[in-house]
């Protein structure tokens, strides 16, 4: 799943509520603490919360209780130009 696809799962208007942490995408839709994709006014579903979780008042194990539904895809690395093109005149 790309970050753009993750953003579509914001828990609003009937969408599932997904959050990403450390490359894993969790479905938090069933949690009463994530109603409409909002977590106590501090976080919104559809986002990568890896950094935010580092300062959360609870441990990472709390988010890991939710089902993993996908993994975040790494963006393609920039393509390197081959030496062949360098030597062509």
ChimeraX attribute file (.defattr): number of C-alpha atoms within 10 A of each C-alpha:
attribute: neighborCount
match mode: 1-to-1
recipient: residues
	/A:1	14
	/A:2	12
	/A:3	15
	/A:4	10
	/A:5	12
	/A:6	22
	/A:7	17
	/A:8	16
	/A:9	22
	/A:10	22
	/A:11	23
	/A:12	16
	/A:13	9
	/A:14	11
	/A:15	14
	/A:16	20
	/A:17	27
	/A:18	29
	/A:19	29
	/A:20	23
	/A:21	20
	/A:22	12
	/A:23	16
	/A:24	19
	/A:25	24
	/A:26	21
	/A:27	22
	/A:28	23
	/A:29	23
	/A:30	11
	/A:31	12
	/A:32	11
	/A:33	12
	/A:34	19
	/A:35	17
	/A:36	18
	/A:37	27
	/A:38	18
	/A:39	15
	/A:40	10
	/A:41	8
	/A:42	7
	/A:43	15
	/A:44	23
	/A:45	28
	/A:46	26
	/A:47	21
	/A:48	21
	/A:49	18
	/A:50	15
	/A:51	10
	/A:52	11
	/A:53	16
	/A:54	12
	/A:55	9
	/A:56	10
	/A:57	7
	/A:58	10
	/A:59	11
	/A:60	13
	/A:61	8
	/A:62	8
	/A:63	17
	/A:64	13
	/A:65	11
	/A:66	16
	/A:67	14
	/A:68	16
	/A:69	13
	/A:70	16
	/A:71	16
	/A:72	17
	/A:73	11
	/A:74	10
	/A:75	8
	/A:76	6
	/A:77	6
	/A:78	6
	/A:79	6
	/A:80	6
	/A:81	8
	/A:82	8
	/A:83	8
	/A:84	7
	/A:85	8
	/A:86	8
	/A:87	7
	/A:88	6
	/A:89	4
